Amino acid sequence: MMEEPGNIATSFGYSFCAAHIAGYLGAVHLKARIGNRAMISFDMRFGGSFALGMSFAVSSQIAVLAGVYLSLFLNGT
């Protein structure tokens, strides 16, 4: 990932466009259905797992995809 310049900026752009908007809408919907405690637990578990996945990514595509999902689950907490 360090060998390809501009990947971090590209991953932030993808995660913002794809995950933040979808994450806010999904978080509002799930929070109304399952409650605050369950929503926080759900988001913390999946957010943590995608943070680990992003830290151990072996390619740029996996890091970007894990970053998108990490942003998706960080919106609900």
C-alpha positions, -999 to +999 in steps of 0.1 A: +000+000+000+029+023+006+042+019-029+011+033-046+008+070-040-026+085-034-043+054-021-051+068+014-069+098-001-088+076-025-098+052+003-111+081+024-131+094-006-147+060-012-155+054+024-171+088+027-193+085-004-203+049+000-203+042+037-211+074+056-244+081+038-255+045+039-242+042+075-263+071+088-295+058+071-289+022+083-280+033+118-312+053+122-333+024+109-316-002+131-316+020+161-353+024+159-358-014+156-334-029+180-326-002+205-296+017+216-277-009+236-280-036+209-270-011+182-239+000+200-229-036+207-235-046+170-215-016+157-186-021+181-182-058+173-183-054+135-164-021+135-136-037+155-135-067+132-132-046+101-105-024+118-085-056+124-092-066+088-079-032+076-048-034+096-039-069+083-049-062+046-025-076+021-036-054-009-049-020-015-083-032-026-088-051+007-077-021+027-102+001+009-130-024+012-123-028+049-122+010+053-156+013+037-172-013+060-154+002+090-169+036+082-203+020+078-202+005+113-186+036+130-217+057+122-240+039+145-220+044+177 
